[in-house]
Amino acid sequence: MSPVPKVFSYKLVRDYGFAPNPFHGICTLGTCKPQIRKAARVGDIVVGFGSVGLNLPEKLIFVMRVSQKLSFQEYWEDERFRIKRPDLYSSNSMAYGDNIYHVVNDSWVQEDSHHSFDGGLINQANLVRDLGSDNVLIGEEFVYWGANAVEIPAYLRNFQGEDLYPPARNYRCTFSEAFRVEVDTWFKSLPTRGFRSRPASWR
């Protein structure tokens, strides 16, 4: 683990508890944002913010520290994460399961899920984007505020000219070491952990 973790920040345009998936005591990022899933390493910090589309601009939706990085097949076969396989006929937390990709007979399977079409038909656009990185980020240490997104600490909005909030829809990770130390210290100081509120896009 690097003594000073890298920090990745991005905006969520939708928040259904799918990407990230904050349920069952572990936060996982297994779909969307292939660049972050590819680049992040164990110990790094991923921060997700609200957007105008969510009516939560500049608010913190979640933060997680990467505790493990798995391939899709490893994620699918790991008994710990069987509960993250989607079940569209169960609770909302099960319906938005993100454990949806695995290989059968040398071909990728996209399970009937939030990223497939109705009836389990493959959504090719989602499949291509998600498979842009064969990585799932596991976060045992996380806070997910969801619909109760919180304010960003003021000092992380302007720390020697650096801002944790990303300026556009893409992600940001080119922070100075001094700023990354500040983010790491802030994350360690958070008084609560885990799932705090329902996803912002649930109605």
Secondary structure, 3 states (H helix, E strand, C coil): CCCCCCEEEEECCCCCCCCCECCCCCEEECCCCHHHHHHCCCCCEEEEECCHHHCCCCEEEEEEECCEEECHHHHHHCHHHHHHCCCCCCCHHHHCCCCCEEEECCEEEECCCCCCCHHHCCCHHHHHHHCCCCCEEEECEEEECHHHCEECCHHHCCECCECCCCCCCCCECCCCHHHHHHHHHHHHHCCCCEECCCCCCCC
